């Protein structure tokens, strides 16, 4: 379908084209100098000691779980109101995701109070998700983790460039995991990044990313080695040079694009509050500096969400749902360990949430048109 206003759009242009073409002309496509430069620039941007580019954020979450020693018999506390990869990564290593509830209608992040109720002797870690690009209550969650001896993994897929107390999201936990999927604030099509301050974790992640090999093809191409050893049962989670080159350009654009998202988001907040007061607008205020990845709203309980979204569709406006909660998916419902978790806020909000378009190329006039369409759809 050709949307008048799509849910998301890309900021790709001649700079990305030139960067990709330069890689092709250099004739080295596998992970090499471009990837190393991307990692160094990303680490500097977020203020992390180590950054490792990978093929996607799911791979990053998977490797984070392995590197932290999470495995069979362990439990990891995660939100259910997130993309399924957050919980799937825990399943990949044989551990059990334990779903905790979210704060409420104005904050969709993990509720520290509910985290405490879900901790057992088997709990090994907490995965926080900075939903929509807004920071979780990291000081409270870190205090809980320290009190119970738990590790923290940050799913920062929505929040590159966001910070809390002048500290980049992703640097609060043991490992931060970023996504560069096509609808994210910065994109390489597919791609992700791991960040950590821990030298030992970084070394382990580096081996795990590429088959457990001590030297890579690029090292041998540069004449730094002739052979290699294998020190772990690693994976092929490498990124390639073309995506790394695009990522470097996207990273340079990120601050300005996030600033534009902030302006558009404020237009939404002001307009929706004035014209459609019956709609709940979460994150009117937020902790720290947000990345404004998506603009969620909550419909009144009596509204038929499908009819509402169809009404906007007829006007050429694309909407979405972030997210169908993980614990309601067939795979998780049929597994005994995941039956009927008590998540009243997640269940209520997931049934009423609608995501409106938000991307840097959106105009104020288009935001106003969307707000008017929301008003019209609810009136109907």
C-alpha positions in Angstrom: 0.0 0.0 0.0 1.2 3.5 -0.8 0.8 5.5 2.5 0.2 9.2 2.5 2.0 9.3 5.9 4.0 6.1 6.6 4.7 4.9 10.2 8.5 5.4 9.6 10.8 6.6 6.9 14.6 6.6 6.3 17.0 9.5 6.2 19.2 8.0 3.4 20.9 10.1 0.8 24.0 10.7 -1.3 26.4 10.3 1.7 25.3 6.8 2.4 25.4 5.9 -1.3 29.0 7.3 -1.6 30.1 5.4 1.5 28.7 2.1 0.2 30.2 2.6 -3.2 33.6 3.4 -1.7 33.5 0.0 0.1 32.7 -1.7 -3.2 35.6 0.0 -4.9 38.0 -1.0 -2.2 36.9 -4.6 -2.8 37.0 -5.7 0.8 33.4 -6.5 1.9 33.9 -8.6 5.0 34.4 -7.1 8.5 37.5 -4.9 8.3 38.7 -1.3 8.7 35.3 0.2 8.1 33.8 -1.9 10.8 36.7 -1.0 13.2 36.1 2.7 12.5 32.3 2.4 13.0 33.0 0.6 16.4 35.4 3.3 17.5 33.1 6.1 16.6 30.1 4.5 18.2 32.1 3.8 21.4 33.2 7.5 21.5 29.6 8.7 20.9 28.1 6.8 23.8 31.2 7.0 26.0 31.8 3.3 26.2 35.2 1.6 26.4 34.3 -1.2 24.0 31.8 -1.4 21.0 31.4 -4.5 18.8 29.3 -4.4 15.7 27.1 -7.4 15.0 24.6 -8.5 12.4 21.5 -7.4 14.4 20.3 -6.6 17.9 18.9 -10.1 18.4 22.4 -11.4 18.0 23.7 -8.8 20.4 21.2 -9.9 23.1 22.0 -13.6 22.4 25.8 -12.9 22.8 25.2 -10.8 25.9 23.4 -13.7 27.6 26.2 -16.1 26.7 29.0 -13.8 27.8 27.3 -13.2 31.2 27.1 -17.0 31.8 23.3 -17.3 31.6 22.2 -20.8 30.8 19.9 -23.7 31.7 18.3 -23.4 35.1 18.7 -19.6 35.2 15.9 -17.1 35.1 16.1 -13.6 33.5 13.5 -10.9 34.3 12.3 -9.2 31.2 9.3 -7.0 30.2 6.5 -8.6 28.1 5.7 -5.3 26.4 8.6 -5.4 24.0 9.7 -7.1 20.7 9.8 -10.9 21.1 13.6 -11.0 20.5 14.2 -9.7 24.0 12.7 -12.9 25.5 13.8 -15.2 22.7 17.5 -14.4 23.4 17.0 -15.8 26.9 15.5 -18.9 25.4 18.4 -19.4 23.0 20.8 -20.1 26.0 18.3 -22.4 27.7 17.3 -20.0 30.4 13.8 -18.9 31.3 12.4 -15.4 30.8 10.3 -14.3 33.7 7.9 -11.5 32.8 7.6 -8.4 35.1 5.0 -5.7 34.8 5.4 -2.2 33.6 5.0 1.0 35.6 1.7 2.3 34.2 -0.1 4.5 31.6 2.5 7.2 31.4 5.7 5.0 31.6 5.9 1.6 29.8 9.2 0.6 31.3 9.8 -2.2 33.8 8.3 -1.5 37.2 11.1 -1.8 39.8 8.6 -2.8 42.5 7.3 -5.7 40.3 10.9 -6.8 39.5 11.5 -7.4 43.2 8.5 -9.7 43.4 9.8 -11.8 40.5 13.3 -12.5 41.9 14.0 -16.1 42.9 17.1 -18.0 43.8 17.4 -18.9 40.1 17.3 -15.3 38.9 20.6 -14.4 37.1 19.9 -11.1 35.3 17.5 -8.4 34.3 17.0 -7.2 30.8 15.6 -3.7 30.7 14.1 -2.2 27.5 14.2 1.6 27.1 10.8 1.6 25.4 10.1 4.2 22.7 13.5 5.7 23.4 12.7 6.7 27.0 15.0 5.7 29.9 13.9 3.2 32.5 14.5 4.0 36.2 18.0 2.8 36.0 19.2 3.9 39.5 16.3 2.0 41.1 16.9 -1.1 38.9 20.6 -1.0 39.5 20.0 -0.8 43.3 17.8 -3.9 43.1 20.4 -5.8 40.9 23.2 -5.0 43.3 21.2 -6.0 46.3 20.5 -9.4 44.8 23.7 -10.0 42.9 22.1 -9.7 39.4 23.5 -8.7 36.1 21.8 -6.0 33.9 21.6 -6.2 30.1 20.2 -3.1 28.4 18.1 -3.4 25.3 18.7 0.0 23.7 17.1 -0.8 20.3 14.9 2.2 20.6 17.3 4.6 22.3 20.6 5.4 20.5 21.7 8.8 21.6 19.4 8.9 24.7 20.9 9.5 28.1 20.0 9.6 31.8 21.9 11.8 34.3 24.3 12.7 31.4 25.2 9.0 31.0 24.3 7.3 27.7 21.7 4.6 27.8 23.5 1.3 27.2 26.3 2.2 29.6 24.4 1.6 32.8 24.3 -2.2 32.7 27.0 -4.8 32.1 26.2 -4.9 28.4 24.2 -2.6 26.1 22.6 -3.9 22.9 21.6 -1.6 20.0 19.6 -2.1 16.8 20.1 -0.6 13.4 17.0 -2.2 11.8 15.4 -0.2 9.0 12.8 1.6 11.2 15.3 2.6 13.9 16.7 6.1 14.7 19.8 5.1 12.8 19.9 2.3 10.3 22.1 0.0 8.4 19.2 -2.1 7.1 20.1 -4.9 9.5 22.8 -4.5 12.1 23.5 -4.0 15.8 26.1 -3.1 18.4 27.2 -4.3 21.7 28.9 -2.0 24.2 30.6 -2.7 27.5 33.1 -1.3 30.0 34.4 -4.7 30.9 37.6 -5.9 29.2 37.0 -9.6 29.8 33.4 -9.4 28.6 34.6 -7.5 25.5 37.2 -10.1 24.7 34.6 -12.9 25.1 32.1 -11.2 23.0 34.7 -10.6 20.3 35.5 -14.3 20.1 31.8 -15.3 20.2 30.9 -13.0 17.4 33.1 -14.9 14.9 33.3 -18.6 15.4 35.5 -18.3 18.5 38.5 -17.5 16.3 41.5 -15.7 17.7 42.3 -13.9 14.4 40.0 -12.9 11.6 40.2 -12.9 7.8 41.0 -9.2 8.0 43.9 -9.7 10.3 45.4 -12.3 8.0 44.8 -10.0 5.0 46.7 -7.3 6.8 49.6 -9.7 7.4 49.1 -9.7 11.1 48.7 -13.5 11.3 49.0 -16.6 9.2 46.6 -18.9 11.1 44.2 -18.9 14.0 43.0 -20.9 17.0 39.4 -21.5 18.1 38.9 -20.8 21.8 35.1 -21.0 22.1 32.0 -22.4 20.2 31.2 -19.1 18.7 28.8 -17.9 16.0 28.8 -16.0 12.7 27.3 -12.8 13.9 29.6 -10.5 12.0 28.5 -7.3 10.3 29.8 -6.4 6.8 31.8 -3.4 5.6 28.9 -1.9 3.5 26.6 -1.8 6.5 29.4 -0.4 8.7 30.0 2.4 6.2 26.4 3.3 6.1 26.3 3.1 9.9 29.1 5.7 10.2 27.1 8.2 8.2 23.9 7.5 10.1 25.7 8.0 13.4 26.8 11.4 12.3 23.2 12.3 11.5 21.8 10.9 14.7 22.0 13.9 17.0 20.2 16.2 14.5 17.6 13.6 13.7 16.9 12.9 17.4 16.5 16.6 17.9 14.0 16.8 15.1 12.2 13.8 16.6 12.0 15.8 19.9 10.4 18.7 18.2 7.8 16.5 16.4 7.1 14.6 19.6 6.3 17.9 21.4 4.0 18.9 18.6 2.2 15.6 19.2 2.0 16.1 22.9 0.7 19.6 22.7 -1.8 18.9 19.9 -3.2 15.6 21.3 -3.5 17.1 24.8 -5.5 20.0 23.5 -7.6 18.4 20.8 -8.1 14.8 22.0 -7.9 14.9 25.8 -9.6 11.5 26.1 -6.5 10.0 24.6 -3.7 9.2 27.1 -0.3 10.5 25.9 2.5 8.7 27.8 5.9 10.2 28.3 4.8 13.8 28.4 7.7 14.1 30.8 10.7 11.7 30.8 13.9 10.9 32.7 17.0 12.4 31.1 17.2 13.0 27.4 15.1 10.7 25.2 15.6 9.4 21.7 11.9 9.7 20.7 11.9 6.6 18.7 8.1 6.1 18.5 5.0 8.1 19.6 2.6 5.8 21.4 -0.9 6.8 22.6 -3.5 4.9 24.7 -7.1 4.8 23.4 -10.0 5.0 25.9 -11.0 1.5 27.1 -14.3 1.5 25.2 -12.7 2.3 21.8 -12.4 -0.5 19.2 -8.7 -0.3 18.3 -9.1 -2.1 14.9 -11.8 0.3 13.8 -9.7 3.2 14.9 -6.6 2.1 13.0 -8.8 1.3 10.0 -10.2 4.8 10.1 -6.7 6.3 10.0 -5.7 3.8 7.2 -8.6 5.1 5.0 -6.9 8.5 5.3 -3.5 7.1 4.2 -2.0 7.2 7.7 -0.1 4.1 8.8 -0.2 3.1 12.5 1.1 0.1 14.4 1.0 -1.6 17.8 4.1 -1.7 20.1 3.7 -4.4 21.1 1.5 -7.5 21.2 2.8 -8.7 24.6 5.1 -11.7 24.5 3.3 -13.7 27.2 0.2 -13.7 25.0 1.9 -15.3 22.0 1.1 -19.0 21.3 4.7 -20.1 21.8 4.9 -18.7 25.3 1.3 -19.6 26.2 1.8 -23.3 25.4 5.0 -23.6 27.5 4.2 -24.4 31.1 6.8 -22.0 32.5 5.0 -19.0 31.0 1.4 -19.6 31.6 -0.8 -16.8 33.1 1.8 -14.4 34.4 0.2 -11.6 36.5 0.8 -8.5 34.4 -2.3 -6.3 34.8 -0.7 -3.1 33.6 0.9 -4.8 30.6 -2.4 -6.5 29.6 -4.4 -3.3 29.9 -1.9 -1.0 28.0 -1.2 -3.6 25.3 -4.9 -3.7 24.4 -5.2 0.0 24.1 -1.8 1.2 22.6 -1.5 2.6 19.1 1.7 3.9 17.6 1.5 7.0 15.4 4.0 8.0 12.7 7.2 9.6 13.9 10.4 10.2 11.8 12.7 13.2 11.1 11.2 13.8 7.6 7.7 14.3 9.1 6.4 17.9 8.9 4.5 19.8 11.6 1.6 20.0 9.1 1.6 16.3 8.8 1.6 15.9 12.6 -1.4 18.2 12.8 -3.2 16.2 10.1 -2.6 13.0 12.1 -3.9 14.6 15.3 -7.0 15.8 13.4 -7.4 12.2 12.0 -7.2 10.8 15.6 -9.9 13.3 16.7 -12.1 12.4 13.7 -11.7 8.7 14.2 -12.6 8.8 17.8 -15.6 11.1 17.1 -16.9 8.5 14.6 
